[in-house]
């Protein structure tokens, strides 16, 4: 579907939609396209087409579920990818459902998940791919996905599980976050003391409550060690979806990420946020950006 006079946010969502390899990912980015599509009269036809496409996509997803057509095939690594590991019945599927748009099968019996399940988590405009791999210790456990992930979420319900899992993660380079799902209502003060003594990056949760929800999402994002930079056009509000960059990135890195030709036409940039000494400071290509900056690029 051609995008005429659409916002950069719509075009970015459309590009992600076209490159997505799983139906769940396509649905996620299609929903974003619908949100970003103008609501004025001249765009009514396009919006109707998007909603029709969404209906057909939902039918495909439901049909695939009935036939059991899920699997590792087609998992494309996104800019930020986290993998969730843990023993069976620790609440992995429940947590994935809470954090993302995924709808994995949840059952009281063990080893329900036999293939990786992909979901997308929204955190303050950033999109993070979270993959639940089959239970640790099962024949379906996927070491390859775990070893290549940027962040590893280790879900446990007792400390003994951690002692068995950690030795198996020696080949991983991703940031490890221990998520203790306190389903049994254990003494949190004792758990805190033990986990602190091990100097672990951890958080205590209970999948039946939501008081930990925002903190966990923020912890996951910061595990990637990235910064968020918002862009804006002159006279308009900043974008809702930031671009993701490495710490120490400069305006020239931001420009390259948007389009390779911007640097050739670059005139100056205005910056608001932590890296700016005052609001709307005028900067050049070598200005170092910080997390949550907003940048307005001006070209010739």
C-alpha positions as CSV (number, residue, x, y, z in Angstrom):
1,X,0.0,0.0,0.0
2,X,1.6,3.3,-1.1
3,X,1.9,5.9,1.7
4,X,1.1,9.3,0.2
5,X,1.8,12.4,2.4
6,X,2.2,10.2,5.5
7,X,4.2,11.1,8.6
8,X,7.7,9.8,9.1
9,X,6.2,7.6,12.0
10,X,3.7,6.1,9.6
11,X,6.4,5.4,7.0
12,X,8.7,3.8,9.5
13,X,5.8,1.6,10.8
14,X,5.0,0.6,7.2
15,X,8.6,-0.3,6.4
16,X,8.7,-2.5,9.6
17,X,5.3,-4.1,8.5
18,X,6.6,-4.9,5.0
19,X,9.8,-6.5,6.4
20,X,8.2,-8.4,9.3
21,X,8.4,-12.2,8.9
22,X,5.8,-13.3,11.5
23,X,2.1,-12.6,11.5
24,X,2.2,-11.3,15.0
25,X,4.9,-8.7,14.1
26,X,2.9,-7.7,11.1
27,X,-0.1,-7.1,13.3
28,X,1.9,-5.0,15.7
29,X,3.2,-2.7,13.0
30,X,-0.2,-2.6,11.2
31,X,-1.8,-1.3,14.4
32,X,0.9,1.4,14.5
33,X,0.1,2.3,10.9
34,X,-3.6,2.7,11.8
35,X,-2.8,4.9,14.8
36,X,-0.5,7.1,12.6
37,X,-2.9,7.3,9.6
38,X,-4.5,10.8,9.3
39,X,-8.1,10.8,10.3
40,X,-9.3,13.6,7.9
41,X,-11.8,12.9,5.1
42,X,-9.3,12.4,2.3
43,X,-7.6,9.6,4.2
44,X,-10.8,7.7,4.9
45,X,-10.3,5.2,2.0
46,X,-6.7,4.4,3.2
47,X,-7.8,3.9,6.8
48,X,-10.6,1.6,5.7
49,X,-8.1,-0.5,3.6
50,X,-5.8,-0.7,6.6
51,X,-8.6,-1.9,8.9
52,X,-9.7,-4.5,6.2
53,X,-6.1,-5.7,6.1
54,X,-6.0,-6.0,9.9
55,X,-9.2,-8.1,9.9
56,X,-7.7,-10.5,7.3
57,X,-4.4,-10.7,9.2
58,X,-6.3,-11.6,12.4
59,X,-8.1,-14.4,10.6
60,X,-4.7,-15.8,9.4
61,X,-3.3,-15.7,12.9
62,X,-6.3,-17.5,14.3
63,X,-6.2,-20.1,11.5
64,X,-2.5,-20.7,12.1
65,X,-3.2,-21.2,15.8
66,X,-5.8,-23.9,15.1
67,X,-3.3,-25.7,12.8
68,X,-0.4,-25.3,15.2
69,X,1.7,-23.4,12.7
70,X,4.1,-21.7,14.9
71,X,7.9,-22.1,15.0
72,X,11.4,-20.8,14.9
73,X,11.2,-20.2,11.2
74,X,11.0,-16.5,10.2
75,X,12.3,-15.0,13.5
76,X,14.1,-11.8,12.4
77,X,16.2,-10.1,15.0
78,X,15.0,-6.6,15.7
79,X,17.2,-3.7,16.7
80,X,16.7,-4.7,20.4
81,X,16.1,-8.3,21.2
82,X,15.6,-10.0,24.6
83,X,15.2,-13.7,25.2
84,X,13.2,-15.1,28.1
85,X,14.5,-18.4,29.7
86,X,13.5,-20.4,32.6
87,X,12.2,-23.8,33.8
88,X,8.7,-25.0,33.0
89,X,5.8,-23.5,35.0
90,X,7.8,-20.4,36.1
91,X,5.3,-18.1,34.4
92,X,7.2,-17.3,31.2
93,X,4.2,-17.4,28.9
94,X,2.1,-15.3,31.4
95,X,4.9,-12.7,31.6
96,X,5.3,-12.6,27.8
97,X,1.5,-11.9,27.5
98,X,1.7,-9.1,30.1
99,X,4.7,-7.4,28.4
100,X,4.0,-7.8,24.7
101,X,1.3,-8.3,22.0
102,X,2.0,-12.1,21.9
103,X,-0.6,-14.7,22.9
104,X,1.3,-17.9,23.8
105,X,-0.6,-20.9,25.0
106,X,-0.8,-21.0,28.8
107,X,-1.6,-24.2,30.6
108,X,-1.2,-25.7,34.1
109,X,0.9,-28.6,32.8
110,X,4.6,-28.5,32.0
111,X,6.5,-27.9,28.7
112,X,3.6,-26.2,27.0
113,X,5.9,-24.1,24.8
114,X,7.6,-26.2,22.2
115,X,8.7,-23.5,19.8
116,X,10.0,-19.9,20.4
117,X,7.2,-17.3,20.7
118,X,7.9,-13.8,19.5
119,X,6.3,-10.7,21.0
120,X,6.9,-6.9,20.7
121,X,7.0,-4.7,23.8
122,X,6.4,-1.0,23.7
123,X,8.4,1.1,26.1
124,X,7.9,4.8,25.8
125,X,7.8,4.7,22.0
126,X,10.6,2.1,21.6
127,X,9.8,-1.4,20.3
128,X,11.6,-4.3,21.9
129,X,11.4,-7.8,20.6
130,X,11.0,-10.4,23.4
131,X,11.2,-14.1,22.6
132,X,10.1,-16.8,25.0
133,X,12.2,-20.0,24.3
134,X,11.0,-23.4,25.3
135,X,11.6,-24.3,28.9
136,X,15.2,-24.8,30.1
137,X,15.9,-28.5,30.3
138,X,13.4,-29.5,27.6
139,X,14.4,-31.0,24.3
140,X,13.1,-27.9,22.6
141,X,15.3,-25.4,24.5
142,X,17.1,-23.2,21.9
143,X,20.7,-22.3,22.9
144,X,21.3,-20.5,19.6
145,X,18.7,-17.8,20.3
146,X,19.8,-17.4,23.9
147,X,23.5,-17.0,22.9
148,X,22.8,-14.3,20.3
149,X,20.3,-12.2,22.4
150,X,21.2,-8.7,23.5
151,X,19.4,-9.1,26.9
152,X,18.5,-12.4,28.6
153,X,15.6,-12.5,31.0
154,X,16.0,-15.3,33.5
155,X,12.7,-16.1,35.1
156,X,12.8,-18.2,38.3
157,X,10.5,-19.1,41.1
158,X,13.2,-20.5,43.5
159,X,16.9,-19.8,43.9
160,X,17.9,-23.4,43.2
161,X,16.8,-22.8,39.6
162,X,19.3,-20.0,39.1
163,X,22.2,-22.2,40.2
164,X,21.3,-24.7,37.4
165,X,20.7,-22.1,34.7
166,X,23.7,-19.7,35.1
167,X,26.4,-22.3,34.3
168,X,24.6,-22.9,30.9
169,X,24.8,-19.2,30.0
170,X,28.6,-18.8,29.9
171,X,28.7,-18.3,26.1
172,X,26.2,-15.5,26.2
173,X,27.2,-11.8,25.9
174,X,23.8,-10.3,26.6
175,X,22.9,-8.4,29.8
176,X,21.3,-10.8,32.2
177,X,18.3,-9.7,34.3
178,X,17.1,-12.1,37.0
179,X,13.3,-12.0,37.3
180,X,12.1,-13.7,40.5
181,X,8.4,-14.6,40.1
182,X,7.3,-14.9,43.7
183,X,4.2,-17.0,43.0
184,X,4.4,-18.7,46.3
185,X,4.4,-15.5,48.4
186,X,7.9,-16.1,49.9
187,X,9.4,-13.6,52.3
188,X,10.5,-10.8,50.0
189,X,13.0,-9.4,52.5
190,X,14.9,-12.6,52.7
191,X,14.9,-13.0,48.9
192,X,16.1,-9.4,48.5
193,X,19.0,-10.0,50.9
194,X,20.1,-13.2,49.2
195,X,19.9,-11.7,45.7
196,X,21.7,-8.6,46.8
197,X,24.5,-10.7,48.3
198,X,25.0,-12.4,45.0
199,X,25.4,-8.9,43.3
200,X,22.9,-9.8,40.7
201,X,20.8,-7.6,38.4
202,X,17.4,-8.7,39.6
203,X,13.8,-7.7,40.2
204,X,11.0,-9.3,42.2
205,X,7.6,-9.7,40.5
206,X,4.4,-11.6,40.8
207,X,2.6,-12.2,37.5
208,X,-0.7,-12.0,39.3
209,X,0.0,-8.3,40.3
210,X,1.1,-5.3,38.3
211,X,3.0,-3.1,40.7
212,X,6.3,-4.1,39.2
213,X,5.3,-3.7,35.6
214,X,6.8,-0.3,34.7
215,X,10.0,-0.9,36.6
216,X,10.6,-4.2,34.7
217,X,10.0,-2.6,31.3
218,X,12.4,0.2,32.1
219,X,15.0,-2.4,33.4
220,X,14.7,-4.3,30.2
221,X,15.3,-1.2,28.0
222,X,18.3,-0.1,30.0
223,X,19.8,-3.5,29.7
224,X,20.5,-2.8,26.0
225,X,22.7,0.2,26.9
226,X,21.1,2.4,24.2
227,X,19.9,6.0,24.1
228,X,16.6,7.3,22.7
229,X,16.6,10.4,20.5
230,X,13.3,12.0,19.3
231,X,13.1,13.9,16.0
232,X,10.9,16.8,15.1
233,X,10.1,18.9,12.1
234,X,10.1,22.8,12.4
235,X,6.9,24.0,13.9
236,X,5.6,20.6,14.8
237,X,5.6,18.3,17.9
238,X,8.4,15.8,18.4
239,X,7.9,12.2,17.1
240,X,6.3,9.7,19.4
241,X,8.7,7.0,18.4
242,X,12.4,7.8,19.2
243,X,15.4,6.5,17.1
244,X,17.7,4.1,19.0
245,X,21.4,5.0,19.1
246,X,24.6,3.9,20.9
247,X,25.8,6.1,23.8
248,X,28.2,8.7,22.6
249,X,26.4,9.0,19.2
250,X,26.6,12.4,17.5
251,X,24.1,14.3,15.3
252,X,25.8,13.0,12.2
253,X,25.0,9.4,13.4
254,X,21.4,10.4,13.8
255,X,21.3,11.9,10.4
256,X,22.8,8.8,8.8
257,X,20.2,6.7,10.5
258,X,17.4,8.8,9.1
259,X,18.8,9.0,5.5
260,X,22.3,8.8,4.0
261,X,21.8,12.0,2.0
262,X,20.9,14.3,4.9
263,X,24.5,15.0,5.9
264,X,25.2,16.3,2.4
265,X,22.3,18.8,2.8
266,X,22.9,19.5,6.5
267,X,22.7,23.1,7.6
268,X,22.4,23.0,11.4
269,X,20.4,21.2,14.1
270,X,18.4,22.5,17.1
271,X,18.5,20.3,20.2
272,X,16.3,20.1,23.3
273,X,17.0,17.8,26.2
274,X,19.8,16.6,28.5
275,X,22.6,17.4,26.1
276,X,21.5,21.0,25.4
277,X,22.8,23.8,27.6
278,X,19.5,25.7,26.8
279,X,16.3,24.9,25.0
280,X,16.7,24.8,21.2
281,X,20.5,25.2,21.1
282,X,21.9,25.3,17.6
283,X,24.5,22.5,17.0
284,X,26.6,21.0,14.4
285,X,27.2,17.4,13.3
286,X,29.6,16.6,16.1
287,X,27.3,17.4,18.9
288,X,27.1,14.4,21.3
289,X,23.6,13.3,22.0
290,X,22.1,12.0,25.3
291,X,19.1,9.8,26.2
292,X,15.7,11.6,25.6
293,X,17.2,14.4,23.5
294,X,15.0,15.9,20.8
295,X,16.6,17.0,17.5
296,X,15.3,19.2,14.8
297,X,17.4,18.9,11.6
298,X,17.6,21.8,9.2
299,X,18.9,21.3,5.6
300,X,19.6,23.4,2.6
